[in-house]
Amino acid sequence: MKSYVSHSLEETAAIAQEIIGVLALRSERSSVATVVGLSGHLGAGKTAFTKAAARILGVTEEITSPTFVIMKMYPVTHSIWKKLVHIDAYRLEQGKELVVLKFDELANDPANLIFIEWPENVKGALGESILSATITFSIPSSKENERTIGYVESPTASI
């Protein structure tokens, strides 16, 4: 696991830039989507990271958490990916609930970069072979303006 510390949105954006670069290198010859789980408590930085990544990928729309609509899709201007799919599984209880979102189709398209907040809520649909990586977000108890961001690649991912 690679671990980062962020004290600001600017530092989070720099971390997102590095991670997007690593994901792009791993995904160049992939035949499936790049699926990344974003784990952490409420307010730990999952959506802030997604906003930074979206800007890096050329998304011009305002990025908001899809907590109530579950999923949002954004066109990107990237050499590998054409679409950023942002899923918030906070309100989901089982992996089979992703069927309604046509998750299998999304996950089989190598032009998609998929971020899933709260992937533990749908783990039944996300075997190790689907997740390309997991990014964890935490707030050290004594430092509310600090975030620890951990990045782990899934060794058995299909990319």
Beta strands, then each sheet from edge to edge (+ up, - down):
strand 1: 2-6
strand 2: 34-40
strand 3: 71-75
strand 4: 83-88
strand 5: 112-117
strand 6: 131-138
strand 7: 147-153
sheet 1: 1+ 7- 6+ 2+ 5+ 4+ 3-
end
